Amino acid sequence: MPNVKTLPTGGTIVKLNKTPLLGGWGREGLANLGDNTTVTTGVLLQGHEAPADGSTPAAGSSGWFTLLSAAANLAPVVEIADLPDFIRTGTAATAPITLEGVQ
């Protein structure tokens, strides 16, 4: 069974540890979008690298970037090739997103 993290809606910030897919820290994972496949516009997933002081980034930090945008006919499972240290659902996410291959 793969390591999984479920990201709730509402932008809860989740720290990722290492992923067994590459043996490194937060590098690769599969995003199971669930009911988010019906969303056609907006940001579904955002990422942020770890701040230099090791803290959790603030929700309003300018360092957040888009990992996955919604689109028509988006596949239910999407590979995220380079996961950052922190991740959260975007404002367009209407259901939790599950990441496989991460801790």
C-alpha positions as CSV (number, residue, x, y, z in Angstrom):
1,M,0.0,0.0,0.0
2,P,1.4,3.4,-0.9
3,N,2.0,6.2,1.5
4,V,-0.9,8.7,1.2
5,K,-1.9,12.2,2.4
6,T,-5.4,13.5,2.0
7,L,-5.5,17.3,1.5
8,P,-8.8,18.8,2.8
9,T,-10.5,21.7,1.0
10,G,-10.0,25.1,2.5
11,G,-6.3,25.5,1.9
12,T,-5.0,23.6,4.9
13,I,-1.2,23.6,4.7
14,V,0.3,20.1,4.7
15,K,4.1,19.4,5.1
16,L,5.3,16.6,2.9
17,N,8.2,14.3,4.0
18,K,10.0,11.9,1.8
19,T,8.3,10.0,-1.0
20,P,9.0,6.3,-1.7
21,L,8.6,6.8,-5.4
22,L,12.0,8.4,-5.8
23,G,13.5,7.9,-2.3
24,G,13.9,11.6,-1.9
25,W,12.1,14.3,0.0
26,G,8.8,15.4,-1.4
27,R,9.6,14.7,-5.1
28,E,6.9,12.8,-6.9
29,G,3.4,11.7,-6.2
30,L,0.0,10.9,-7.8
31,A,-2.9,13.2,-7.2
32,N,-6.2,11.5,-7.0
33,L,-8.6,14.3,-7.7
34,G,-11.9,12.6,-6.8
35,D,-14.9,14.9,-7.5
36,N,-12.5,17.7,-8.5
37,T,-12.5,16.3,-12.1
38,T,-15.8,18.2,-12.7
39,V,-14.0,21.5,-11.9
40,T,-13.0,23.2,-15.2
41,T,-11.2,26.4,-14.1
42,G,-9.1,27.7,-11.2
43,V,-6.3,26.4,-9.0
44,L,-6.6,22.9,-7.6
45,L,-3.2,22.4,-5.9
46,Q,-0.6,24.9,-4.7
47,G,3.0,24.3,-3.4
48,H,5.6,26.2,-1.4
49,E,9.2,25.4,-0.7
50,A,10.3,25.3,2.9
51,P,11.3,28.8,4.3
52,A,15.0,29.2,5.2
53,D,14.1,29.2,8.9
54,G,12.3,25.9,8.7
55,S,8.9,27.3,9.6
56,T,5.6,26.6,7.9
57,P,4.9,29.2,5.3
58,A,2.1,31.6,6.0
59,A,-1.2,31.2,4.0
60,G,-0.6,34.7,2.5
61,S,3.0,34.1,1.5
62,S,4.0,35.2,-2.0
63,G,6.0,31.9,-2.3
64,W,2.9,29.8,-3.1
65,F,2.8,28.6,-6.7
66,T,0.3,26.6,-8.8
67,L,1.0,22.9,-9.1
68,L,-2.2,21.9,-10.8
69,S,-4.9,23.9,-12.5
70,A,-8.4,22.7,-13.3
71,A,-9.3,22.0,-16.9
72,A,-12.0,20.4,-18.9
73,N,-11.5,16.6,-19.2
74,L,-8.8,16.5,-16.5
75,A,-7.8,12.9,-15.8
76,P,-8.9,11.5,-12.3
77,V,-5.3,10.7,-11.4
78,V,-2.5,13.2,-12.3
79,E,1.2,12.7,-11.7
80,I,2.9,15.6,-9.9
81,A,6.6,15.2,-10.9
82,D,8.2,17.6,-8.4
83,L,6.4,18.1,-5.2
84,P,7.6,20.9,-2.9
85,D,8.0,20.8,0.9
86,F,4.5,22.2,1.6
87,I,1.2,21.7,-0.3
88,R,-2.4,22.8,0.0
89,T,-5.6,22.7,-2.0
90,G,-6.4,25.7,-4.2
91,T,-9.5,27.8,-4.0
92,A,-11.1,25.9,-6.9
93,A,-10.9,22.5,-5.1
94,T,-14.4,21.4,-4.1
95,A,-13.4,18.0,-2.6
96,P,-10.4,16.6,-0.9
97,I,-7.4,15.5,-3.0
98,T,-5.4,12.4,-2.1
99,L,-1.7,12.3,-2.8
100,E,-0.2,8.8,-3.2
101,G,3.5,8.1,-2.8
102,V,4.1,10.8,-0.2
103,Q,4.4,10.7,3.6
